[in-house]
Structure formats: structure tokens, C-alpha cells
């Protein structure tokens, strides 16, 4: 452990490599979480079109927030009158501003929180792996990598939504292991991003109904019929001018916003535009393949619970698929559960190649996803993340260059 810590201090990238190489050791997780924090500390805030720039500028403007102002902001949030409905951002801004007004420290805190739930979720699989003997664990490893790559630490750029996604997922995967208190951990994702109210509501519905698969299949069938009606209903909020919750929904459903998003989508290359579809269709094929083989597979109670949750989540995902922001969060939450489900399935079963051929489809789609994500994240990821250390940051805090400028220009 001492060698890993010293390596991380001297060169965080080396510490990361050693932690991954020794990932089954319990203390390696803390090095991985520490690297997540270091990533936030080294981010670049120069591109005005990025979420990170917007959040950084906003933090600087609010860095002189007094305690009374903080309490007033919380009061507005709880009364649903504030344009900001996420307690997490307001509270973290106030806490960090006590120490510093530099946005690097702001993102350091967010990256640590993101990293804790991100790495802890992955370790629920890695810790369970110790209980099984697998002759060939290649596909288990690949699905864990895919799970990690779907929403990696680089997505802390947007702060709220993907931090909430990992908190939600971490709560679920522990809740299904007969840890009922983790239901409230999953529910706390709403405090990070208001739009996770829907996934949390679905989870509470599952906790009340249990494994009612036949009912969930009927709900999924109904979702295909009702999805257009749901889109039209949410569009109706576009003409309202109220504050609070209604204004938040309006912001995600008015025609101008949707047209702008569609224009942006049309301007990107096909492999960026359809990377979501590739993952979605390939995962659905794999789920269908699982259903046809289910009676032949070793599936325990935890896996049965995950399977039931997947059916329920898929019905609501289909229902809000075309609602841009809400649909995106539901898709990612559903995919996180899918990759977790199949990673764990490989712990319970040894598959022959004919089964792995179908499993390779979403894994292949994830290669494209990772390439696109690297290209995107390079605009806010700095060279110091990989080639510097904490001492360099102390001596030269502003000497950072985005990887995009080094690689793609």
C-alpha cells in the first residue's frame, strides 16, 4: 500500500496504473477515488460552450455567499420557487467557498463525491468476484470495464446528472442485496439532480410491488403505445411561465430548446449521433438472448431482482424516450443496470462462445462510445492529469493545457 501511495503522490498516473493492476486489493479503491479527485483538480475551464466553464464561472460569482444567503437559497429550493432545484450544487458551492474561490477546488469536491459512488459501485462486483471460481473471466472483466466506461470520471464535467446516476446505481445494487437502508441512498440522488425524481419513483414502486414480472411486461407493452402521448403532454409545459418545478420541466420541453438540440445533433457525425442507438439495440438483443436462455442459466435471487428491475425500468425508459433530457437520464440509468446485470451474470455462469457472440455486440458498441467520449472529454481534461502531479499544481496552478489542444490541433 505504501508503494502505491508514494507512486500516486509522485505521479498520479502511475498510482492509477498500480491501483488498476491490484484492483482486487481493498485499499486500491482509495487510490482510484483519490485519482478521481485529482482529475477534478486538474480540469481546464476555458471553453465557454462546456458545462464545466459555466459551473466554474457561477461558482466564482457565488464564492462570497454568506451563511444567511445560503439559508435563503435553501428556503427558495424547498419552497419550489427557485430556478435551481438541486440542493447539492448550492451546498457544495457554499462549503468550498469557505476555503477557496478557485473552481479547481470546487471540482475537486465534486470529483471526490462522484468517484466515491463510481468506484464503490464497481467494487460491489469486484468484492463479490472473490466468492466465485471462474475458468474464463474475460467477459466479466469486459462488462465491468464497459460499466466503468459508460459514465467515467470525465463526466464530472456536468457535475449533477452523472453524479446522481452513480449515487442512484450504488443505492440500487446494495438495496437488492437485502440492505433496505440503501433505498434512501438511491433516493438521495434527487438532491443532486431534480430530474432523478422519476428513476427514484420507479425504484420506490418496485420496493412496494416486488418482483411482479408479468405486470412489468404489460407496463412495457403499454409504454410503446403511450410514449407519444407522454411527449405531447410534456410539450404542453413549453407554454407555461411559472417558476420552480414547472419552469424546470418547461426548460427541458419547450420547442426552442428541443429544436436547438436537434440542430446540434444533426451537425455531428453519424457515429456520434447513433452511438446511443448502437448500445441500446445491442443491449436489447442481449436481453432477449438472456430471456431465451434463462431457464438454462444459474440465476440467484439478486439476479432475479435485477432482472425484474430491468423490465420495470425499460417500460419507463420507452415511455420518456423522446423527452430529450429526461429520456437521456432514464437511458443511462437503464444501461448502467444492464451492464451491471450482465457483468454479474458472468459471475454466476460460464458461457460458451455461441452465447458470448451476442454479448460482444454491446461491448463492441462501447468501443465507439469510449472513443467519442475521449474526444469530447479532451476539451476539459488537462495534460497535468496524466503528466503532472500535485506539486506541479501547487507551483504552477494555471499552467494547464487541454488534451484537445495537444492532440487534435
The 8 nearest C-alpha neighbors of each residue, nearest first, counted from 0:
[[1, 3, 2, 4, 26, 27, 5, 24],
 [2, 0, 4, 3, 5, 6, 7, 26],
 [1, 3, 5, 0, 4, 6, 7, 14],
 [2, 4, 6, 0, 1, 5, 14, 7],
 [5, 3, 7, 1, 6, 2, 0, 8],
 [6, 4, 8, 2, 7, 3, 1, 9],
 [7, 5, 14, 3, 9, 4, 8, 10],
 [6, 8, 14, 11, 4, 10, 5, 9],
 [7, 9, 5, 6, 10, 11, 4, 388],
 [10, 8, 6, 7, 5, 388, 11, 389],
 [9, 11, 7, 388, 13, 12, 8, 6],
 [12, 10, 7, 14, 13, 8, 15, 388],
 [11, 13, 15, 14, 385, 10, 16, 7],
 [14, 12, 16, 15, 11, 10, 6, 17],
 [13, 15, 7, 11, 6, 17, 12, 16],
 [14, 16, 12, 18, 13, 17, 11, 19],
 [15, 17, 13, 19, 18, 14, 20, 12],
 [18, 16, 20, 14, 19, 15, 21, 13],
 [19, 17, 27, 15, 21, 20, 16, 22],
 [18, 20, 22, 16, 21, 17, 15, 27],
 [19, 21, 17, 18, 22, 16, 23, 15],
 [22, 20, 18, 19, 23, 24, 17, 27],
 [21, 23, 19, 24, 18, 27, 20, 28],
 [24, 22, 21, 25, 125, 27, 126, 20],
 [23, 25, 22, 27, 26, 21, 28, 18],
 [24, 26, 27, 28, 23, 22, 29, 126],
 [25, 27, 28, 29, 24, 0, 30, 22],
 [28, 26, 18, 30, 29, 25, 24, 22],
 [27, 29, 31, 26, 30, 25, 32, 118],
 [30, 28, 32, 31, 27, 26, 33, 25],
 [29, 31, 33, 27, 32, 28, 34, 18],
 [30, 32, 28, 34, 29, 33, 15, 27],
 [31, 33, 29, 35, 114, 34, 30, 115],
 [32, 34, 30, 36, 35, 31, 29, 37],
 [35, 33, 37, 31, 36, 32, 38, 30],
 [34, 36, 38, 32, 33, 114, 37, 110],
 [37, 35, 111, 110, 107, 33, 39, 34],
 [36, 38, 34, 40, 35, 39, 33, 41],
 [37, 39, 35, 41, 36, 40, 384, 34],
 [40, 38, 107, 106, 110, 36, 37, 42],
 [39, 41, 103, 107, 37, 38, 42, 104],
 [42, 40, 38, 39, 384, 381, 383, 37],
 [41, 43, 380, 39, 381, 379, 40, 38],
 [42, 44, 379, 381, 45, 380, 401, 41],
 [45, 43, 52, 46, 51, 379, 42, 55],
 [44, 46, 43, 47, 52, 379, 49, 401],
 [45, 47, 48, 49, 44, 52, 378, 379],
 [46, 48, 49, 52, 45, 53, 44, 50],
 [47, 49, 46, 50, 52, 53, 51, 45],
 [50, 48, 51, 52, 47, 46, 53, 156],
 [49, 51, 53, 157, 52, 54, 156, 48],
 [50, 52, 156, 54, 49, 53, 55, 157],
 [51, 53, 44, 55, 49, 50, 54, 47],
 [54, 52, 50, 56, 51, 55, 57, 49],
 [55, 53, 57, 51, 52, 56, 58, 50],
 [54, 56, 52, 58, 102, 57, 53, 51],
 [57, 55, 59, 53, 58, 54, 52, 60],
 [56, 58, 54, 60, 55, 59, 53, 61],
 [57, 59, 61, 55, 60, 56, 62, 54],
 [58, 60, 62, 56, 57, 61, 100, 55],
 [61, 59, 57, 58, 62, 56, 63, 55],
 [62, 60, 58, 64, 63, 59, 57, 92],
 [61, 63, 96, 59, 100, 64, 60, 58],
 [62, 64, 61, 65, 96, 60, 100, 59],
 [65, 63, 61, 62, 68, 93, 69, 66],
 [66, 64, 68, 67, 69, 63, 93, 70],
 [65, 67, 69, 68, 70, 64, 93, 71],
 [66, 68, 70, 69, 65, 71, 64, 72],
 [69, 67, 71, 65, 66, 70, 64, 72],
 [68, 70, 66, 72, 67, 71, 65, 73],
 [69, 71, 73, 67, 72, 68, 74, 66],
 [72, 70, 68, 74, 69, 73, 67, 75],
 [73, 71, 69, 75, 74, 70, 68, 76],
 [72, 74, 76, 70, 71, 75, 77, 69],
 [73, 75, 71, 77, 72, 76, 78, 70],
 [76, 74, 81, 78, 72, 80, 73, 77],
 [77, 75, 79, 73, 81, 78, 74, 84],
 [76, 78, 74, 79, 75, 73, 80, 84],
 [77, 79, 75, 76, 80, 74, 81, 243],
 [80, 78, 243, 76, 77, 81, 75, 244],
 [81, 79, 243, 75, 78, 242, 76, 82],
 [80, 82, 75, 83, 76, 243, 79, 84],
 [81, 83, 243, 84, 242, 80, 247, 246],
 [84, 82, 81, 85, 76, 243, 86, 247],
 [83, 85, 76, 193, 82, 81, 86, 79],
 [86, 84, 192, 191, 87, 190, 83, 193],
 [85, 87, 190, 89, 88, 90, 84, 191],
 [86, 88, 191, 90, 85, 89, 190, 91],
 [89, 87, 91, 90, 86, 92, 85, 191],
 [88, 90, 92, 86, 87, 91, 93, 85],
 [89, 91, 93, 87, 92, 88, 86, 94],
 [90, 92, 94, 88, 93, 89, 87, 95],
 [93, 91, 89, 90, 95, 94, 96, 88],
 [92, 94, 90, 96, 91, 95, 89, 64],
 [95, 93, 91, 96, 92, 97, 90, 98],
 [94, 96, 97, 98, 92, 93, 105, 91],
 [95, 97, 62, 99, 93, 98, 100, 94],
 [98, 96, 95, 94, 99, 93, 62, 100],
 [99, 97, 96, 95, 100, 94, 104, 101],
 [100, 98, 96, 101, 97, 95, 104, 62],
 [99, 101, 62, 96, 59, 102, 98, 95],
 [100, 102, 103, 99, 104, 59, 105, 55],
 [103, 101, 105, 55, 104, 106, 100, 58],
 [104, 102, 40, 106, 105, 101, 107, 39],
 [105, 103, 107, 102, 106, 101, 40, 108],
 [104, 106, 102, 103, 107, 108, 95, 109],
 [105, 107, 39, 109, 103, 108, 104, 110],
 [106, 108, 39, 104, 40, 36, 110, 105],
 [109, 107, 111, 106, 110, 105, 112, 104],
 [108, 110, 106, 112, 111, 107, 113, 158],
 [109, 111, 36, 113, 107, 39, 112, 108],
 [112, 110, 36, 114, 108, 109, 113, 115],
 [111, 113, 109, 115, 114, 110, 108, 116],
 [114, 112, 110, 162, 111, 115, 116, 117],
 [115, 113, 117, 111, 32, 35, 112, 116],
 [114, 116, 112, 117, 118, 113, 32, 119],
 [115, 117, 119, 114, 118, 166, 165, 113],
 [118, 116, 114, 120, 115, 119, 165, 113],
 [117, 119, 121, 120, 115, 116, 114, 122],
 [118, 120, 122, 116, 121, 117, 115, 123],
 [121, 119, 169, 122, 123, 118, 117, 116],
 [122, 120, 118, 119, 123, 124, 125, 117],
 [121, 123, 125, 119, 124, 120, 126, 118],
 [122, 124, 126, 120, 121, 125, 127, 119],
 [125, 123, 122, 127, 126, 121, 128, 343],
 [126, 124, 122, 128, 127, 123, 121, 23],
 [125, 127, 128, 123, 124, 122, 129, 23],
 [128, 126, 124, 129, 125, 130, 123, 131],
 [127, 129, 125, 126, 130, 131, 124, 346],
 [130, 128, 127, 131, 126, 125, 132, 23],
 [131, 129, 128, 127, 132, 126, 346, 125],
 [132, 130, 128, 129, 133, 346, 127, 347],
 [131, 133, 134, 130, 129, 128, 346, 136],
 [134, 132, 135, 136, 131, 346, 349, 348],
 [135, 133, 136, 132, 349, 137, 131, 348],
 [134, 136, 133, 137, 349, 138, 139, 350],
 [135, 137, 139, 138, 133, 140, 134, 345],
 [138, 136, 140, 139, 135, 141, 142, 345],
 [139, 137, 141, 140, 136, 142, 345, 342],
 [138, 140, 342, 136, 142, 345, 141, 137],
 [139, 141, 143, 137, 138, 142, 144, 136],
 [142, 140, 138, 144, 143, 139, 145, 137],
 [141, 143, 145, 342, 139, 144, 140, 138],
 [142, 144, 146, 140, 145, 141, 342, 147],
 [145, 143, 141, 147, 142, 146, 148, 140],
 [144, 146, 142, 148, 143, 147, 149, 141],
 [147, 145, 143, 144, 149, 338, 148, 142],
 [146, 148, 144, 145, 149, 151, 143, 150],
 [149, 147, 145, 151, 150, 146, 144, 369],
 [148, 150, 146, 147, 145, 151, 335, 365],
 [149, 151, 148, 154, 147, 152, 161, 146],
 [152, 150, 148, 153, 147, 154, 149, 117],
 [151, 153, 154, 155, 35, 114, 150, 113],
 [154, 152, 155, 151, 376, 156, 380, 150],
 [155, 153, 156, 152, 151, 157, 150, 161],
 [154, 156, 158, 153, 157, 152, 110, 161],
 [157, 155, 154, 51, 158, 50, 153, 379],
 [156, 158, 50, 155, 159, 51, 154, 160],
 [159, 157, 155, 156, 162, 160, 109, 161],
 [160, 158, 162, 192, 191, 161, 157, 163],
 [159, 161, 163, 162, 192, 164, 158, 157],
 [162, 160, 164, 163, 159, 165, 154, 155],
 [161, 163, 113, 165, 164, 159, 160, 166],
 [162, 164, 188, 166, 160, 161, 165, 191],
 [165, 163, 161, 167, 162, 166, 168, 160],
 [166, 164, 168, 167, 162, 163, 117, 116],
 [167, 165, 163, 169, 164, 168, 116, 188],
 [166, 168, 185, 164, 170, 165, 169, 188],
 [169, 167, 165, 171, 170, 166, 164, 172],
 [170, 168, 120, 166, 172, 171, 167, 165],
 [169, 171, 185, 181, 184, 167, 168, 173],
 [172, 170, 174, 168, 173, 169, 185, 175],
 [173, 171, 169, 174, 175, 170, 168, 176],
 [172, 174, 176, 171, 170, 175, 178, 181],
 [173, 175, 178, 171, 181, 176, 179, 172],
 [174, 176, 177, 173, 172, 301, 171, 304],
 [177, 175, 173, 174, 178, 301, 172, 179],
 [178, 176, 175, 174, 179, 173, 301, 180],
 [177, 179, 174, 176, 180, 181, 173, 175],
 [178, 180, 174, 181, 182, 177, 175, 183],
 [181, 179, 182, 178, 183, 174, 184, 170],
 [182, 180, 184, 170, 174, 183, 179, 178],
 [181, 183, 185, 180, 184, 179, 174, 170],
 [182, 184, 186, 181, 185, 180, 187, 170],
 [185, 183, 181, 170, 187, 186, 182, 166],
 [186, 184, 167, 170, 182, 183, 187, 188],
 [185, 187, 183, 188, 184, 199, 189, 182],
 [186, 188, 184, 189, 185, 190, 183, 191],
 [187, 189, 163, 191, 190, 186, 167, 166],
 [190, 188, 193, 192, 195, 187, 191, 196],
 [191, 189, 188, 86, 187, 85, 192, 87],
 [190, 192, 87, 188, 189, 85, 163, 159],
 [193, 191, 189, 85, 159, 194, 160, 190],
 [192, 194, 189, 195, 85, 196, 84, 190],
 [195, 193, 196, 192, 197, 325, 189, 328],
 [196, 194, 189, 197, 198, 193, 192, 199],
 [195, 197, 199, 194, 189, 198, 193, 200],
 [196, 198, 200, 195, 199, 201, 194, 329],
 [199, 197, 201, 195, 200, 196, 202, 329],
 [198, 200, 202, 196, 201, 197, 186, 195],
 [201, 199, 197, 203, 202, 198, 196, 204],
 [202, 200, 204, 198, 199, 203, 205, 197],
 [201, 203, 205, 199, 204, 200, 206, 198],
 [204, 202, 206, 200, 205, 201, 207, 199],
 [205, 203, 201, 207, 202, 206, 200, 208],
 [204, 206, 202, 208, 209, 203, 207, 201],
 [205, 207, 203, 204, 209, 208, 202, 182],
 [206, 208, 204, 205, 209, 203, 202, 210],
 [209, 207, 205, 206, 204, 211, 210, 203],
 [208, 210, 205, 206, 211, 207, 204, 304],
 [209, 211, 212, 307, 304, 208, 205, 308],
 [212, 210, 214, 213, 209, 215, 208, 307],
 [211, 213, 215, 214, 210, 307, 216, 310],
 [214, 212, 216, 215, 211, 217, 218, 210],
 [215, 213, 217, 212, 216, 211, 218, 219],
 [214, 216, 218, 212, 311, 217, 213, 310],
 [215, 217, 219, 213, 218, 214, 212, 220],
 [218, 216, 220, 214, 215, 219, 221, 213],
 [217, 219, 215, 221, 216, 220, 314, 222],
 [218, 220, 314, 222, 216, 217, 221, 215],
 [219, 221, 217, 222, 218, 223, 216, 224],
 [222, 220, 218, 224, 219, 223, 217, 225],
 [223, 221, 318, 219, 225, 224, 220, 226],
 [224, 222, 221, 220, 226, 225, 317, 318],
 [223, 225, 221, 222, 226, 220, 227, 228],
 [224, 226, 222, 228, 227, 223, 221, 229],
 [225, 227, 318, 229, 228, 222, 223, 224],
 [228, 226, 230, 229, 225, 231, 224, 318],
 [227, 229, 231, 225, 230, 226, 232, 224],
 [230, 228, 232, 226, 227, 231, 233, 225],
 [231, 229, 227, 233, 228, 232, 322, 234],
 [232, 230, 234, 228, 229, 233, 227, 235],
 [233, 231, 229, 235, 234, 230, 228, 236],
 [232, 234, 235, 230, 231, 236, 252, 229],
 [235, 233, 231, 236, 252, 232, 237, 253],
 [236, 234, 233, 237, 232, 238, 231, 239],
 [237, 235, 249, 234, 239, 238, 233, 252],
 [236, 238, 253, 249, 235, 234, 239, 252],
 [237, 239, 236, 235, 240, 253, 249, 234],
 [240, 238, 236, 237, 241, 249, 246, 245],
 [241, 239, 246, 238, 242, 245, 237, 249],
 [242, 240, 246, 239, 245, 243, 244, 249],
 [243, 241, 246, 80, 245, 244, 82, 240],
 [244, 242, 80, 79, 81, 246, 82, 245],
 [243, 245, 247, 246, 79, 248, 242, 84],
 [246, 244, 248, 247, 243, 249, 241, 242],
 [245, 247, 242, 249, 243, 244, 248, 241],
 [246, 248, 244, 250, 249, 245, 243, 251],
 [249, 247, 245, 251, 250, 246, 252, 244],
 [248, 250, 246, 237, 236, 252, 247, 251],
 [251, 249, 247, 248, 252, 253, 246, 256],
 [250, 252, 248, 249, 324, 253, 247, 256],
 [251, 253, 249, 234, 250, 237, 233, 248],
 [254, 252, 237, 256, 249, 255, 250, 234],
 [253, 255, 257, 256, 258, 252, 237, 234],
 [256, 254, 258, 257, 253, 259, 252, 260],
 [255, 257, 259, 254, 258, 253, 260, 252],
 [256, 258, 254, 260, 259, 255, 261, 253],
 [259, 257, 261, 255, 260, 256, 254, 262],
 [258, 260, 262, 256, 257, 261, 255, 263],
 [259, 261, 257, 263, 258, 262, 264, 256],
 [260, 262, 264, 258, 263, 259, 265, 257],
 [263, 261, 259, 265, 264, 260, 258, 266],
 [262, 264, 260, 266, 261, 265, 259, 267],
 [265, 263, 261, 262, 266, 267, 260, 272],
 [266, 264, 262, 263, 267, 261, 272, 268],
 [265, 267, 263, 264, 262, 268, 261, 272],
 [268, 266, 265, 264, 271, 272, 269, 263],
 [267, 269, 271, 270, 272, 266, 265, 264],
 [268, 270, 272, 271, 273, 267, 274, 265],
 [271, 269, 273, 272, 268, 274, 367, 267],
 [272, 270, 269, 274, 268, 273, 267, 371],
 [271, 273, 269, 270, 274, 268, 264, 267],
 [272, 274, 276, 275, 270, 271, 269, 277],
 [273, 275, 277, 271, 276, 270, 272, 368],
 [276, 274, 273, 278, 277, 279, 272, 368],
 [277, 275, 279, 273, 274, 278, 280, 281],
 [278, 276, 274, 275, 280, 279, 364, 281],
 [279, 277, 281, 275, 276, 361, 364, 280],
 [278, 280, 276, 282, 277, 281, 275, 283],
 [279, 281, 283, 282, 277, 278, 276, 284],
 [280, 282, 361, 284, 278, 283, 360, 279],
 [283, 281, 285, 279, 284, 280, 361, 278],
 [282, 284, 286, 280, 285, 281, 279, 287],
 [285, 283, 287, 281, 282, 286, 288, 280],
 [284, 286, 288, 282, 283, 287, 357, 358],
 [285, 287, 289, 283, 288, 284, 282, 290],
 [288, 286, 290, 284, 289, 285, 283, 291],
 [289, 287, 285, 291, 286, 290, 284, 292],
 [288, 290, 286, 292, 287, 291, 293, 285],
 [291, 289, 293, 287, 292, 288, 286, 294],
 [290, 292, 288, 289, 293, 287, 294, 286],
 [293, 291, 289, 290, 295, 294, 288, 296],
 [292, 294, 290, 296, 295, 289, 291, 298],
 [295, 293, 296, 292, 291, 297, 290, 298],
 [294, 296, 293, 292, 297, 291, 298, 289],
 [297, 295, 293, 294, 298, 292, 348, 347],
 [296, 298, 347, 348, 299, 295, 293, 294],
 [299, 297, 302, 296, 303, 347, 300, 344],
 [298, 300, 302, 301, 303, 297, 347, 304],
 [301, 299, 303, 302, 304, 298, 305, 175],
 [302, 300, 304, 303, 299, 175, 176, 305],
 [301, 303, 305, 299, 304, 300, 298, 306],
 [304, 302, 300, 306, 301, 305, 307, 299],
 [305, 303, 301, 307, 302, 306, 308, 300],
 [304, 306, 302, 308, 303, 307, 309, 301],
 [307, 305, 303, 309, 304, 308, 302, 310],
 [306, 308, 304, 310, 309, 305, 210, 212],
 [309, 307, 305, 311, 306, 310, 312, 304],
 [308, 310, 306, 312, 307, 311, 313, 305],
 [309, 311, 313, 307, 308, 312, 215, 314],
 [312, 310, 308, 215, 314, 309, 313, 307],
 [313, 311, 309, 315, 314, 310, 308, 316],
 [312, 314, 316, 310, 311, 315, 309, 317],
 [315, 313, 219, 317, 312, 311, 316, 222],
 [314, 316, 318, 317, 312, 313, 319, 311],
 [317, 315, 313, 318, 329, 314, 319, 320],
 [318, 316, 320, 314, 315, 319, 222, 313],
 [317, 319, 226, 315, 222, 316, 320, 314],
 [320, 318, 326, 322, 316, 317, 321, 226],
 [319, 321, 326, 317, 322, 316, 318, 323],
 [322, 320, 319, 323, 326, 230, 226, 227],
 [323, 321, 326, 319, 320, 325, 230, 324],
 [322, 324, 326, 321, 325, 327, 251, 257],
 [325, 323, 327, 326, 322, 251, 328, 252],
 [324, 326, 328, 327, 322, 323, 329, 194],
 [325, 327, 320, 319, 322, 329, 323, 324],
 [328, 326, 330, 324, 325, 329, 323, 331],
 [329, 327, 331, 325, 330, 326, 332, 324],
 [328, 330, 326, 332, 316, 327, 331, 333],
 [331, 329, 333, 327, 328, 332, 316, 326],
 [330, 332, 334, 328, 333, 329, 335, 327],
 [333, 331, 329, 335, 330, 334, 328, 164],
 [332, 334, 330, 336, 331, 335, 329, 337],
 [335, 333, 337, 331, 336, 332, 330, 338],
 [336, 334, 332, 338, 337, 333, 331, 339],
 [335, 337, 339, 333, 334, 338, 340, 332],
 [338, 336, 334, 340, 339, 335, 333, 341],
 [339, 337, 341, 340, 335, 146, 336, 342],
 [338, 340, 336, 342, 337, 341, 335, 343],
 [341, 339, 337, 343, 338, 342, 336, 344],
 [340, 342, 344, 338, 343, 339, 337, 345],
 [343, 341, 142, 139, 339, 345, 344, 340],
 [342, 344, 346, 345, 341, 340, 339, 347],
 [345, 343, 341, 347, 346, 342, 340, 348],
 [346, 344, 348, 343, 347, 139, 342, 341],
 [347, 345, 343, 344, 348, 131, 128, 139],
 [346, 348, 344, 345, 297, 343, 298, 349],
 [349, 347, 345, 346, 297, 350, 344, 296],
 [348, 350, 345, 351, 133, 347, 135, 134],
 [351, 349, 354, 348, 352, 355, 345, 353],
 [350, 352, 353, 354, 355, 349, 356, 348],
 [351, 353, 355, 354, 356, 350, 357, 358],
 [354, 352, 356, 355, 351, 357, 350, 358],
 [353, 355, 352, 356, 351, 357, 350, 358],
 [354, 356, 358, 352, 357, 353, 359, 351],
 [355, 357, 359, 354, 353, 358, 352, 360],
 [358, 356, 359, 355, 360, 354, 285, 284],
 [359, 357, 355, 356, 360, 285, 361, 354],
 [358, 360, 362, 356, 357, 361, 363, 355],
 [359, 361, 363, 362, 358, 281, 357, 364],
 [362, 360, 364, 281, 363, 278, 282, 359],
 [363, 361, 359, 365, 360, 364, 145, 366],
 [362, 364, 360, 365, 361, 366, 359, 367],
 [363, 365, 361, 362, 366, 367, 278, 277],
 [364, 366, 368, 362, 363, 367, 369, 361],
 [367, 365, 369, 363, 368, 364, 370, 362],
 [366, 368, 370, 365, 369, 364, 371, 274],
 [367, 369, 365, 371, 366, 370, 372, 274],
 [370, 368, 372, 366, 371, 367, 373, 365],
 [371, 369, 367, 373, 372, 368, 374, 366],
 [370, 372, 374, 368, 369, 373, 375, 367],
 [371, 373, 369, 375, 370, 374, 376, 368],
 [374, 372, 376, 370, 375, 371, 377, 369],
 [373, 375, 371, 377, 372, 376, 370, 403],
 [376, 374, 372, 373, 377, 378, 371, 379],
 [377, 375, 373, 378, 374, 379, 372, 380],
 [376, 378, 403, 402, 380, 374, 375, 379],
 [377, 379, 403, 376, 401, 380, 375, 402],
 [380, 378, 43, 377, 42, 376, 401, 381],
 [381, 379, 377, 42, 401, 378, 376, 402],
 [382, 380, 401, 400, 383, 402, 384, 42],
 [381, 383, 384, 402, 400, 385, 386, 401],
 [384, 382, 387, 386, 381, 385, 41, 399],
 [385, 383, 382, 381, 41, 38, 386, 387],
 [384, 386, 383, 12, 382, 387, 11, 381],
 [387, 385, 383, 382, 384, 388, 12, 10],
 [388, 386, 383, 385, 391, 384, 10, 389],
 [389, 387, 10, 391, 390, 11, 9, 392],
 [388, 390, 392, 391, 393, 8, 387, 9],
 [391, 389, 393, 392, 388, 394, 387, 9],
 [390, 392, 394, 393, 388, 389, 395, 387],
 [391, 393, 396, 389, 395, 390, 394, 388],
 [394, 392, 390, 391, 396, 395, 389, 388],
 [393, 395, 391, 392, 396, 390, 389, 397],
 [394, 396, 392, 398, 397, 391, 393, 399],
 [397, 395, 392, 393, 398, 394, 391, 399],
 [398, 396, 395, 399, 392, 394, 400, 43],
 [399, 397, 395, 396, 400, 392, 383, 391],
 [400, 398, 397, 381, 383, 382, 401, 43],
 [399, 401, 381, 382, 402, 398, 404, 43],
 [400, 402, 381, 403, 404, 380, 378, 379],
 [403, 401, 377, 405, 404, 381, 382, 380],
 [402, 404, 377, 378, 407, 401, 406, 405],
 [405, 403, 408, 402, 401, 406, 407, 400],
 [404, 406, 402, 403, 407, 408, 401, 400],
 [405, 407, 403, 404, 408, 402, 377, 401],
 [406, 408, 403, 404, 405, 402, 374, 377],
 [407, 404, 406, 405, 403, 402, 401, 378]]
